[in-house]
Amino acid sequence: MDGQSVEARPMTPPTVHRPRGGFTLVEVLVALAVMAVLSGLAWRGVDAMARAREAGEAAAQRALRLSTAVAQWEQDLQAVYPTGRVPALRFDGATLRLTREVPQGVQVVAWSWRGGAWTRWASPAATRDDELLAAWQRSLLLLGGEPGTLRVVEGVGGARLAFHRGGWSNAQSTGDRPDEAAPAGQDEKLPRAVRLVMDLPQGELTRIVQLPPQP
């Protein structure tokens, strides 16, 4: 080499090219397992929320139906109208029948507790005595499925009625009814108020309705 020295150069290791942004199979499996667990938890949470919402909506619907039924009950009692042709208010232990005044005439209404439901039936308005008598007779034969019958409240365990005539008494009491020998058309003395106690799944419901003063 003509006496010239050769400078030693350090050797550099070869460059190793690694893949960028990649995952190993183990990492992918772990990620999938975590996502599956989170998805399951999220689904349970969504399902619980949906069930809670459905239960809340069902409870709200039941409360609304009950409130509407009680309002109609009070309205019927406050509109009781003695006709002198048929009893204005009569309870047989399962059905309360009454006559109420409506703009078109007189209507017979029957509130019943049967089959775990509170039902209401109303006749067409009567303008003649024979129509009123026919409507009253029809109300005595109700079985619960007749046209015009509404199941206003479900889940009724039982109901008790009392009339106030100087004190509360059983609504089936005959103390204030006219004598059987009284002239036809004479009606019993109406009570001052009606008390309803009804057993419902959510508890006991009590309502007292004052009747309009009678002449």
Salt bridges, closest charged atoms under 4 A:
ASP47 OD2 - ARG51 NE 3.01
ASP76 OD1 - ARG100 NH1 2.46
ASP76 OD2 - ARG120 NE 2.85
ASP92 OD2 - ARG97 NH1 3.04
ASP129 OD2 - ARG85 NE 2.94
ASP130 OD1 - ARG128 NE 3.19
GLU131 OE2 - ARG128 NH1 3.11
GLU154 OE2 - ARG151 NE 2.83
ASP176 OD2 - ARG165 NE 2.85
GLU188 OE1 - ARG90 NH2 3.36
ASP199 OD2 - ARG160 NH1 3.09
GLU204 OE2 - ARG160 NH2 3.30
